[in-house]
Amino acid sequence: MSDTKIPRYNCSTLLINVTTSTLTKAQKRWRLAYWTIYSFRAMLSVLPKGRLLSAEILTSHDYIALDVEPEPSSSHDEANKLVSNSIDPDMDGIRLAEMVKNKDSHTLSLLGGVEGVANALGTNPEYGINGNDEDVSRRSQLFGANTYHKPPPKGLLHFARQFDKLSKISNNIKVEVVREARRLQISIFDLVVGDIVFLKIGDQIPADGLFLDGHSLQVDESSMTGESDHVEVDSTNNPFLFSGSKVADGYAQMLVVSVGMNTAWGEMMSSISSDSNERTPLQARLDKLTSTIGKVGLAVAFLVLVVLLARYFTGNTKDENGIKEYNGSNTDIDDVFNAVVSIVAAAVTIVVVAIPEGLPLAVTLTLAYSMKRMMTDQAMMKVTKFWLGQESIVQETYCKIASSIRDLFHQGVGLNTTGSVSKLKPGSSVAEFSGSPTEKAVLSWAVLEMGMEMDKVKQKYSILHVETFNSEKKRSGVLIRRKADNTTHIHWKGAAEIILAMCSHYYESNGVIKSMDGNGRSQMENIIHGMAASSLRCIAFAYKQVSEEETAYNNDVKARQRLKEEGLTLLGIVGIKDPCRPGVQKAVEACQSAGVEIKMITGDNVFTAKAIATECGILRLDQQVEKGEVVEGVEFRNYTDEERIQKVDKIRVMARSSPFDKLLMVQCLKKKGHVVAVTGDGTNDAPALKEADVGLSMGIQGTEVAKESSDIVILDDDFTSVATVLRWGRCVYTNIQKFIQFQLTVNVAALVINFIAAVSAGEVPLTAVQLLWVNLIMDTLGALALATDRPTDELMQRPPVGRTEPLITNIMWRNLLSQALYQITILLILQFKGESIFNVSPEVNDTLIFNTFVFCQVFNEFNARKLEKRNVFKGIHKNKLFLGIIGITVVLQVVMVEFLKKFADTERLNWQQWLACIAMAAFTWPIGWAVKFIPVTEKPIFSYLKRLRFLKEDASLW
């Protein structure tokens, strides 16, 4: 014992003279946790080493019972006494959250390091927290939830339509934790202080915490610091981990010490709005269309304003009694003012009707309605082949494998993995596997077939260094030391042909080591090719015992051990069946029939790639594979730029590819004018996902880096969902086109009618209130009605829409112009001849015009359901929302005409007049049916105008 005197701590003294009136309840909890840990360290330093400690801290009013070193049998219950008995005393101190934010190593050491913090938070480093509902709820109440406050979104429309749910789904990251000795996947929002989280390459760090265990961990903190360099994290020099950062290399376990608003990331994100200025290609085209229509509307409104003002001030307008409204200086100033306001209101109303603000609403409603959420579990892969040397091991011959070989496999599998094995219940014989599908397959094989007990393996060996798996090397390695004799061993695992190239010997099942000559190596390669041809993913294991001197070091500043990569002994090869999910082949066929070409880019060898591509339908059994359809990544990247551009269309399968090869292919295809969608799940897929027009990442196995780089997250990791995305994407695009056709018909008709009436008669037939009501039908109810049509099979038979094809097709122009022409004709007839035809007053005639115009839009909504098909009623009974909106529109129109006379400036109509309005409007149906017999060219109509302009410019040069 040192002679250094340790001061006696009196908790009641520590609590004196502390002002806490400004502290929140959460802050007080943090202070409590800090001082509990600090007091524990003080007591630990004055009591004899090795003694079972039990301390009671008493004050005059508050009492905490803390069992510092609980009995193993009741470790969970005792370790959680701090949390269960926490109180709310007024005390000062540095919060644990601030310690992590400030990277305060000194305070961490005073608190007993990471282990001391874990103990005080009631966390067992091996088994995690208790994890029952009561414990999790208590921790959430004491230390806060792992959420942060968002600023209110900009704009009223952001509050409507299911997109908040979409945002929550995309942000609902799954994290892997250990609770009650079980590894579980939970929502990031359910994470609590004290949880132990498992981190691997590509993961986003979900909270602030401390490095507990792991290897070769490097973290990208650019989201927090703005610096792109990776930060090395370990238990000695830098154990601090920050939420919002991403794992760049290695793997680790972290102890969560602060969540939500108590983290630096939470504070920063709470002040940042999620609004983005980035526009998708469809949004950009819609913006351009909206701008063009708006400009036309403004021009028409300006002309109407000028004409009406000119007619008024030149004395060409008369009031109801036939008297001129403007008589120069004899006109009352109030009358002039009222007349001008009325004219300006009419012009402004035309602008309101003309500008299609309903387009963004239609897009939003379509996307929200089309969102489909499907979550199923990943299909379990399974080891189906096992070769030891040149001998195929089957179920009956596992018992003949030498115990020394079994032990080597236990090391190579159990210690060289990012997965885990846990028991469903303490003492249970049923194992639970976690990790990637490949890791789970290998672990389950080692446990169930090779008799591996992972806990015992970990107890016998210490891990010295880890080389984590990445897409470039396609292998992972581990350097271990056996505790019994301090011998050092290397294990490698990875793609079979790569591991094979590192080996000079191989093991037989009886434990004998044999040299691998040229003939033996050729036989091993044939074994790998045979398994690969059966669409098996081949994983090989290699081993070597080394001396300390053989473990070299790099010369850079941060010295790292390097694992030996040659002269190894091949342990064996396993073949993992990665079955195609049911429906994948049909999904591939559906995409191909829709004009979408599927290319498979994989890290597997060429034999496995061809077998899987054939199984999925990308390659056909009944067709000969032509030269250039299947290539390897190294061949593709070694092409010249011209060769790549020339050959890229023909390639259907690329094997042994790197992430750079995938990026290169995307760039080549885009250069050739293709619209490219890419699927990916790894961190290294991020560049290709970003480069593609549409990036599709995997929701279950995908890393957070991949998800953030993508446009769409496939929640169930199933390729059949890609076909669903294509199907619904086309439905969304078609529904938007339907709404544009419907809206432009109204725009053209309203603008032309009001302009002609204003120029010829000096008045507009549709009042401001009436036009605004039409605008409501057109924008809101119309968007909702036309946004909800479901996809049909015929959508998948159409060719893809090209990158430069216009949003408004010739078919749409034909439909909308014919309808607009009919509406203009019938309404102008009513405007100039309606009073004599129906023998009614001007007021009733204006109501007839308004009523007929509205019902024209109601009937035209049916026409808009089908852009090309003549039967517009097909499937309408399935869309109850559409029928409901039509019914609501009709009811509201009846109310406007019959009961809101003063507000809507209408007159009541008799039943004959109602029938006349409906009959005139109903003619839109036969017109819509008839015009679809008129053929139109596929070439966009405005391309002819561009051609004429080019010819004129060309002629002017001569």
Summary of the structure (lengths in Angstrom):
residues: 958
radius of gyration: 36.9
end to end distance: 104.6
largest distance: 120.6
contacts: 3027
relative contact order: 0.06
helix: 49%
strand: 16%
